[in-house]
């Protein structure tokens, strides 16, 4: 889960940014750092 609905707009903006990077031929990992997942 990525958060509540009030965060949906930010999530959409980040997704658009990452998609733009991919279409431009840039590796998204260079702009978006990996966040380690929490152990359940």
PDB file of N, H, CA, C and O in Angstrom:
ATOM      1  N   UNK A   1       0.844  -1.174   0.000  1.00  0.00           N
ATOM      2  CA  UNK A   1       0.000   0.000   0.000  1.00  0.00           C
ATOM      3  C   UNK A   1       0.891   1.240   0.000  1.00  0.00           C
ATOM      4  O   UNK A   1       1.922   1.272   0.672  1.00  0.00           O
ATOM      5  N   UNK A   2       0.490   2.251  -0.751  1.00  0.00           N
ATOM      6  H   UNK A   2      -0.347   2.225  -1.297  1.00  0.00           H
ATOM      7  CA  UNK A   2       1.306   3.448  -0.910  1.00  0.00           C
ATOM      8  C   UNK A   2       0.774   4.647  -0.148  1.00  0.00           C
ATOM      9  O   UNK A   2       1.339   5.735  -0.257  1.00  0.00           O
ATOM     10  N   UNK A   3      -0.281   4.488   0.610  1.00  0.00           N
ATOM     11  H   UNK A   3      -0.740   3.604   0.699  1.00  0.00           H
ATOM     12  CA  UNK A   3      -0.812   5.602   1.382  1.00  0.00           C
ATOM     13  C   UNK A   3      -2.297   5.807   1.121  1.00  0.00           C
ATOM     14  O   UNK A   3      -2.921   5.084   0.344  1.00  0.00           O
ATOM     15  N   UNK A   4      -2.833   6.794   1.779  1.00  0.00           N
ATOM     16  H   UNK A   4      -2.326   7.381   2.410  1.00  0.00           H
ATOM     17  CA  UNK A   4      -4.260   7.074   1.650  1.00  0.00           C
ATOM     18  C   UNK A   4      -4.545   7.869   0.370  1.00  0.00           C
ATOM     19  O   UNK A   4      -3.624   8.262  -0.346  1.00  0.00           O
ATOM     20  N   UNK A   5      -5.817   8.095   0.099  1.00  0.00           N
ATOM     21  H   UNK A   5      -6.565   7.775   0.680  1.00  0.00           H
ATOM     22  CA  UNK A   5      -6.206   8.785  -1.130  1.00  0.00           C
ATOM     23  C   UNK A   5      -5.721  10.228  -1.190  1.00  0.00           C
ATOM     24  O   UNK A   5      -5.566  10.777  -2.280  1.00  0.00           O
ATOM     25  N   UNK A   6      -5.483  10.842  -0.059  1.00  0.00           N
ATOM     26  H   UNK A   6      -5.610  10.396   0.827  1.00  0.00           H
ATOM     27  CA  UNK A   6      -4.998  12.226  -0.087  1.00  0.00           C
ATOM     28  C   UNK A   6      -3.578  12.320  -0.653  1.00  0.00           C
ATOM     29  O   UNK A   6      -3.113  13.412  -0.980  1.00  0.00           O
ATOM     30  N   UNK A   7      -2.902  11.204  -0.766  1.00  0.00           N
ATOM     31  H   UNK A   7      -3.280  10.317  -0.500  1.00  0.00           H
ATOM     32  CA  UNK A   7      -1.556  11.197  -1.353  1.00  0.00           C
ATOM     33  C   UNK A   7      -1.571  10.793  -2.821  1.00  0.00           C
ATOM     34  O   UNK A   7      -0.520  10.747  -3.460  1.00  0.00           O
ATOM     35  N   UNK A   8      -2.751  10.501  -3.361  1.00  0.00           N
ATOM     36  H   UNK A   8      -3.604  10.539  -2.842  1.00  0.00           H
ATOM     37  CA  UNK A   8      -2.858  10.004  -4.736  1.00  0.00           C
ATOM     38  C   UNK A   8      -2.315  11.012  -5.745  1.00  0.00           C
ATOM     39  O   UNK A   8      -1.651  10.623  -6.705  1.00  0.00           O
ATOM     40  N   UNK A   9      -2.586  12.287  -5.545  1.00  0.00           N
ATOM     41  H   UNK A   9      -3.126  12.603  -4.765  1.00  0.00           H
ATOM     42  CA  UNK A   9      -2.117  13.307  -6.488  1.00  0.00           C
ATOM     43  C   UNK A   9      -0.592  13.325  -6.565  1.00  0.00           C
ATOM     44  O   UNK A   9      -0.027  13.387  -7.657  1.00  0.00           O
ATOM     45  N   UNK A  10       0.070  13.272  -5.423  1.00  0.00           N
ATOM     46  H   UNK A  10      -0.389  13.222  -4.536  1.00  0.00           H
ATOM     47  CA  UNK A  10       1.542  13.249  -5.416  1.00  0.00           C
ATOM     48  C   UNK A  10       2.073  11.994  -6.095  1.00  0.00           C
ATOM     49  O   UNK A  10       3.048  12.041  -6.844  1.00  0.00           O
ATOM     50  N   UNK A  11       1.418  10.878  -5.822  1.00  0.00           N
ATOM     51  H   UNK A  11       0.626  10.840  -5.213  1.00  0.00           H
ATOM     52  CA  UNK A  11       1.846   9.629  -6.436  1.00  0.00           C
ATOM     53  C   UNK A  11       1.722   9.699  -7.958  1.00  0.00           C
ATOM     54  O   UNK A  11       2.607   9.229  -8.673  1.00  0.00           O
ATOM     55  N   UNK A  12       0.633  10.280  -8.455  1.00  0.00           N
ATOM     56  H   UNK A  12      -0.085  10.662  -7.874  1.00  0.00           H
ATOM     57  CA  UNK A  12       0.454  10.436  -9.901  1.00  0.00           C
ATOM     58  C   UNK A  12       1.537  11.334 -10.494  1.00  0.00           C
ATOM     59  O   UNK A  12       2.047  11.051 -11.578  1.00  0.00           O
ATOM     60  N   UNK A  13       1.892  12.403  -9.801  1.00  0.00           N
ATOM     61  H   UNK A  13       1.478  12.633  -8.920  1.00  0.00           H
ATOM     62  CA  UNK A  13       2.932  13.299 -10.302  1.00  0.00           C
ATOM     63  C   UNK A  13       4.285  12.603 -10.366  1.00  0.00           C
ATOM     64  O   UNK A  13       5.028  12.774 -11.332  1.00  0.00           O
ATOM     65  N   UNK A  14       4.605  11.823  -9.346  1.00  0.00           N
ATOM     66  H   UNK A  14       4.001  11.683  -8.561  1.00  0.00           H
ATOM     67  CA  UNK A  14       5.873  11.086  -9.340  1.00  0.00           C
ATOM     68  C   UNK A  14       5.880  10.044 -10.452  1.00  0.00           C
ATOM     69  O   UNK A  14       6.894   9.858 -11.126  1.00  0.00           O
ATOM     70  N   UNK A  15       4.750   9.365 -10.646  1.00  0.00           N
ATOM     71  H   UNK A  15       3.927   9.516 -10.099  1.00  0.00           H
ATOM     72  CA  UNK A  15       4.672   8.364 -11.714  1.00  0.00           C
ATOM     73  C   UNK A  15       4.892   9.019 -13.075  1.00  0.00           C
ATOM     74  O   UNK A  15       5.598   8.470 -13.921  1.00  0.00           O
ATOM     75  N   UNK A  16       4.291  10.189 -13.289  1.00  0.00           N
ATOM     76  H   UNK A  16       3.718  10.635 -12.602  1.00  0.00           H
ATOM     77  CA  UNK A  16       4.500  10.906 -14.549  1.00  0.00           C
ATOM     78  C   UNK A  16       5.950  11.297 -14.750  1.00  0.00           C
ATOM     79  O   UNK A  16       6.473  11.222 -15.862  1.00  0.00           O
ATOM     80  N   UNK A  17       6.598  11.712 -13.677  1.00  0.00           N
ATOM     81  H   UNK A  17       6.174  11.773 -12.774  1.00  0.00           H
ATOM     82  CA  UNK A  17       8.016  12.068 -13.739  1.00  0.00           C
ATOM     83  C   UNK A  17       8.867  10.858 -14.137  1.00  0.00           C
ATOM     84  O   UNK A  17       9.737  10.960 -15.002  1.00  0.00           O
ATOM     85  N   UNK A  18       8.607   9.721 -13.500  1.00  0.00           N
ATOM     86  H   UNK A  18       7.901   9.639 -12.798  1.00  0.00           H
ATOM     87  CA  UNK A  18       9.378   8.504 -13.782  1.00  0.00           C
ATOM     88  C   UNK A  18       9.121   8.028 -15.208  1.00  0.00           C
ATOM     89  O   UNK A  18      10.053   7.610 -15.894  1.00  0.00           O
ATOM     90  N   UNK A  19       7.877   8.087 -15.659  1.00  0.00           N
ATOM     91  H   UNK A  19       7.120   8.427 -15.102  1.00  0.00           H
ATOM     92  CA  UNK A  19       7.549   7.681 -17.038  1.00  0.00           C
ATOM     93  C   UNK A  19       8.265   8.593 -18.027  1.00  0.00           C
ATOM     94  O   UNK A  19       8.760   8.134 -19.056  1.00  0.00           O
ATOM     95  N   UNK A  20       8.319   9.893 -17.712  1.00  0.00           N
ATOM     96  H   UNK A  20       7.917  10.266 -16.876  1.00  0.00           H
ATOM     97  CA  UNK A  20       9.049  10.826 -18.571  1.00  0.00           C
ATOM     98  C   UNK A  20      10.530  10.485 -18.658  1.00  0.00           C
ATOM     99  O   UNK A  20      11.131  10.579 -19.728  1.00  0.00           O
ATOM    100  N   UNK A  21      11.114  10.091 -17.539  1.00  0.00           N
ATOM    101  H   UNK A  21      10.626  10.015 -16.670  1.00  0.00           H
ATOM    102  CA  UNK A  21      12.518   9.683 -17.550  1.00  0.00           C
ATOM    103  C   UNK A  21      12.740   8.469 -18.436  1.00  0.00           C
ATOM    104  O   UNK A  21      13.705   8.415 -19.198  1.00  0.00           O
ATOM    105  N   UNK A  22      11.848   7.503 -18.333  1.00  0.00           N
ATOM    106  H   UNK A  22      11.064   7.547 -17.714  1.00  0.00           H
ATOM    107  CA  UNK A  22      11.976   6.275 -19.130  1.00  0.00           C
ATOM    108  C   UNK A  22      11.882   6.604 -20.616  1.00  0.00           C
ATOM    109  O   UNK A  22      12.690   6.116 -21.405  1.00  0.00           O
ATOM    110  N   UNK A  23      10.899   7.431 -21.013  1.00  0.00           N
ATOM    111  H   UNK A  23      10.243   7.827 -20.371  1.00  0.00           H
ATOM    112  CA  UNK A  23      10.755   7.783 -22.424  1.00  0.00           C
ATOM    113  C   UNK A  23      11.926   8.606 -22.941  1.00  0.00           C
ATOM    114  O   UNK A  23      12.230   8.576 -24.134  1.00  0.00           O
ATOM    115  N   UNK A  24      12.586   9.343 -22.048  1.00  0.00           N
ATOM    116  H   UNK A  24      12.339   9.367 -21.080  1.00  0.00           H
ATOM    117  CA  UNK A  24      13.751  10.131 -22.449  1.00  0.00           C
ATOM    118  C   UNK A  24      15.017   9.276 -22.521  1.00  0.00           C
ATOM    119  O   UNK A  24      16.066   9.748 -22.959  1.00  0.00           O
ATOM    120  N   UNK A  25      14.913   8.019 -22.089  1.00  0.00           N
ATOM    121  H   UNK A  25      14.061   7.636 -21.733  1.00  0.00           H
ATOM    122  CA  UNK A  25      16.064   7.133 -22.144  1.00  0.00           C
ATOM    123  C   UNK A  25      16.945   7.215 -20.915  1.00  0.00           C
ATOM    124  O   UNK A  25      18.077   6.729 -20.927  1.00  0.00           O
ATOM    125  N   UNK A  26      16.437   7.826 -19.848  1.00  0.00           N
ATOM    126  H   UNK A  26      15.518   8.220 -19.838  1.00  0.00           H
ATOM    127  CA  UNK A  26      17.197   7.961 -18.608  1.00  0.00           C
ATOM    128  C   UNK A  26      16.804   6.852 -17.646  1.00  0.00           C
ATOM    129  O   UNK A  26      15.640   6.461 -17.567  1.00  0.00           O
ATOM    130  N   UNK A  27      17.784   6.356 -16.923  1.00  0.00           N
ATOM    131  H   UNK A  27      18.730   6.673 -16.987  1.00  0.00           H
ATOM    132  CA  UNK A  27      17.503   5.336 -15.922  1.00  0.00           C
ATOM    133  C   UNK A  27      16.814   5.995 -14.723  1.00  0.00           C
ATOM    134  O   UNK A  27      17.419   6.852 -14.079  1.00  0.00           O
ATOM    135  N   UNK A  28      15.565   5.623 -14.401  1.00  0.00           N
ATOM    136  H   UNK A  28      15.073   4.927 -14.924  1.00  0.00           H
ATOM    137  CA  UNK A  28      14.859   6.245 -13.285  1.00  0.00           C
ATOM    138  C   UNK A  28      15.576   6.069 -11.949  1.00  0.00           C
ATOM    139  O   UNK A  28      15.414   6.896 -11.052  1.00  0.00           O
ATOM    140  N   UNK A  29      16.357   5.014 -11.806  1.00  0.00           N
ATOM    141  H   UNK A  29      16.489   4.342 -12.535  1.00  0.00           H
ATOM    142  CA  UNK A  29      17.088   4.791 -10.557  1.00  0.00           C
ATOM    143  C   UNK A  29      18.108   5.901 -10.291  1.00  0.00           C
ATOM    144  O   UNK A  29      18.543   6.088  -9.154  1.00  0.00           O
ATOM    145  N   UNK A  30      18.485   6.632 -11.332  1.00  0.00           N
ATOM    146  H   UNK A  30      18.132   6.480 -12.255  1.00  0.00           H
ATOM    147  CA  UNK A  30      19.431   7.718 -11.138  1.00  0.00           C
ATOM    148  C   UNK A  30      18.780   8.931 -10.479  1.00  0.00           C
ATOM    149  O   UNK A  30      19.477   9.781  -9.925  1.00  0.00           O
ATOM    150  N   UNK A  31      17.453   9.021 -10.534  1.00  0.00           N
ATOM    151  H   UNK A  31      16.887   8.331 -10.984  1.00  0.00           H
ATOM    152  CA  UNK A  31      16.739  10.166  -9.942  1.00  0.00           C
ATOM    153  C   UNK A  31      15.902   9.791  -8.734  1.00  0.00           C
ATOM    154  O   UNK A  31      15.653  10.628  -7.867  1.00  0.00           O
ATOM    155  N   UNK A  32      15.467   8.546  -8.669  1.00  0.00           N
ATOM    156  H   UNK A  32      15.669   7.866  -9.373  1.00  0.00           H
ATOM    157  CA  UNK A  32      14.601   8.098  -7.575  1.00  0.00           C
ATOM    158  C   UNK A  32      15.363   7.048  -6.767  1.00  0.00           C
ATOM    159  O   UNK A  32      15.592   5.945  -7.262  1.00  0.00           O
ATOM    160  N   UNK A  33      15.755   7.368  -5.543  1.00  0.00           N
ATOM    161  H   UNK A  33      15.568   8.264  -5.141  1.00  0.00           H
ATOM    162  CA  UNK A  33      16.500   6.385  -4.758  1.00  0.00           C
ATOM    163  C   UNK A  33      15.608   5.220  -4.306  1.00  0.00           C
ATOM    164  O   UNK A  33      14.406   5.386  -4.100  1.00  0.00           O
ATOM    165  N   UNK A  34      16.200   4.081  -4.162  1.00  0.00           N
ATOM    166  H   UNK A  34      17.177   3.946  -4.329  1.00  0.00           H
ATOM    167  CA  UNK A  34      15.470   2.915  -3.655  1.00  0.00           C
ATOM    168  C   UNK A  34      15.265   3.057  -2.159  1.00  0.00           C
ATOM    169  O   UNK A  34      16.169   3.470  -1.433  1.00  0.00           O
ATOM    170  N   UNK A  35      14.081   2.715  -1.708  1.00  0.00           N
ATOM    171  H   UNK A  35      13.346   2.380  -2.298  1.00  0.00           H
ATOM    172  CA  UNK A  35      13.760   2.746  -0.278  1.00  0.00           C
ATOM    173  C   UNK A  35      13.634   1.301   0.182  1.00  0.00           C
ATOM    174  O   UNK A  35      12.818   0.553  -0.356  1.00  0.00           O
ATOM    175  N   UNK A  36      14.419   0.900   1.157  1.00  0.00           N
ATOM    176  H   UNK A  36      15.083   1.507   1.594  1.00  0.00           H
ATOM    177  CA  UNK A  36      14.331  -0.485   1.614  1.00  0.00           C
ATOM    178  C   UNK A  36      12.940  -0.762   2.196  1.00  0.00           C
ATOM    179  O   UNK A  36      12.371   0.065   2.908  1.00  0.00           O
ATOM    180  N   UNK A  37      12.420  -1.924   1.880  1.00  0.00           N
ATOM    181  H   UNK A  37      12.882  -2.596   1.302  1.00  0.00           H
ATOM    182  CA  UNK A  37      11.112  -2.289   2.412  1.00  0.00           C
ATOM    183  C   UNK A  37      11.256  -2.727   3.866  1.00  0.00           C
ATOM    184  O   UNK A  37      12.264  -3.311   4.263  1.00  0.00           O
ATOM    185  N   UNK A  38      10.234  -2.434   4.638  1.00  0.00           N
ATOM    186  H   UNK A  38       9.415  -1.959   4.316  1.00  0.00           H
ATOM    187  CA  UNK A  38      10.231  -2.801   6.052  1.00  0.00           C
ATOM    188  C   UNK A  38       9.887  -4.280   6.176  1.00  0.00           C
ATOM    189  O   UNK A  38       9.001  -4.779   5.482  1.00  0.00           O
ATOM    190  N   UNK A  39      10.581  -4.967   7.050  1.00  0.00           N
ATOM    191  H   UNK A  39      11.300  -4.562   7.614  1.00  0.00           H
ATOM    192  CA  UNK A  39      10.279  -6.377   7.284  1.00  0.00           C
ATOM    193  C   UNK A  39       8.959  -6.479   8.032  1.00  0.00           C
ATOM    194  O   UNK A  39       8.720  -5.757   8.999  1.00  0.00           O
ATOM    195  N   UNK A  40       8.119  -7.372   7.577  1.00  0.00           N
ATOM    196  H   UNK A  40       8.313  -7.958   6.791  1.00  0.00           H
ATOM    197  CA  UNK A  40       6.790  -7.516   8.200  1.00  0.00           C
ATOM    198  C   UNK A  40       6.816  -8.395   9.415  1.00  0.00           C
ATOM    199  O   UNK A  40       5.779  -8.610  10.044  1.00  0.00           O
TER     200      UNK A  40
END
